């Protein structure tokens, strides 16, 4: 998994590529927790994310809880596999998915 950060003032986009699973989720969790201070708009670009596990979903839930207090969060570019996981788990009702 690779994570690219794009920051524009108080907006942060995290471009996540590869597989977000048990072994890689801690890395994204660390990035999220260390980069959200002062951020009012957070986007996860999943255009090149192949898979997300429950560990990855927990990272998104943590980020959503933080952003509920300081701004907004959205998921962009998710493929059919990731969207289906969001639907099955109910995350499509919790997250803003574009």
C-alpha positions in Angstrom: 0.0 0.0 0.0 1.2 3.5 -0.7 -0.2 6.8 0.7 0.3 10.1 -1.0 -0.7 13.3 0.8 -2.0 16.4 -1.0 -2.6 19.4 1.2 -4.2 22.7 0.2 -4.5 25.0 3.2 -7.1 23.2 5.5 -7.9 20.5 2.9 -6.2 17.2 2.9 -6.5 14.4 0.3 -5.0 11.0 1.0 -4.4 9.0 -2.1 -4.4 5.4 -1.0 -3.2 2.7 -3.5 -3.0 -1.1 -3.1 -4.7 -3.1 -0.4 -5.9 -1.6 2.9 -5.9 -4.6 5.3 -4.7 -5.8 8.7 -1.0 -5.3 7.9 -1.3 -1.9 6.2 -4.1 -0.2 8.1 -1.9 0.8 11.0 0.2 2.9 8.6 -2.9 4.8 7.3 -4.2 5.2 10.9 -0.9 6.8 11.9 -1.0 9.2 9.0 -4.6 10.1 9.7 -4.0 10.8 13.4 -0.9 12.8 12.8 -2.2 15.0 9.9 -5.7 16.0 10.8 -4.9 19.0 13.1 -6.3 22.1 11.4 -7.9 20.1 8.6 -11.5 21.0 7.8 -11.9 18.9 4.6 -10.5 15.4 4.4 -10.8 13.2 1.2 -9.7 9.7 0.7 -8.9 9.0 -3.0 -9.5 5.3 -3.5 -9.1 5.3 -7.3 -6.3 2.8 -7.1 -7.4 0.9 -3.9 -7.9 -2.8 -4.7 -9.4 -4.0 -1.4 -10.4 -2.8 2.0 -10.7 -5.1 5.1 -12.4 -4.5 8.4 -9.1 -3.1 9.7 -9.3 -0.4 7.0 -12.9 0.3 7.7 -11.9 0.9 11.4 -9.4 3.6 10.2 -12.1 5.3 8.2 -14.5 5.2 11.1 -11.9 6.8 13.4 -11.2 9.5 10.7 -15.0 10.1 10.3 -15.4 10.6 14.1 -12.6 13.1 14.2 -13.8 15.0 11.1 -17.4 15.1 12.5 -16.0 17.5 15.1 -13.9 19.7 12.8 -15.2 19.5 9.2 -16.1 17.0 6.5 -14.8 13.8 5.1 -15.5 12.1 1.8 -14.4 9.0 -0.2 -13.8 9.5 -3.9 -13.0 7.1 -6.7 -13.8 3.8 -5.0 -14.2 0.9 -7.4 -17.0 -1.6 -7.4 -15.3 -4.0 -5.0 -14.8 -1.3 -2.4 -18.3 0.1 -2.9 -19.8 -3.3 -2.4 -17.9 -3.7 0.9 -19.2 -0.3 2.0 -22.8 -1.4 1.1 -22.5 -4.8 2.8 -21.1 -3.3 6.0 -23.4 -0.3 6.1 -20.5 2.1 5.7 -22.2 3.6 2.7 -24.8 5.0 5.1 -22.1 6.5 7.4 -19.6 7.8 4.9 -19.9 10.4 2.1 -19.0 8.4 -1.0 -18.7 10.2 -4.3 
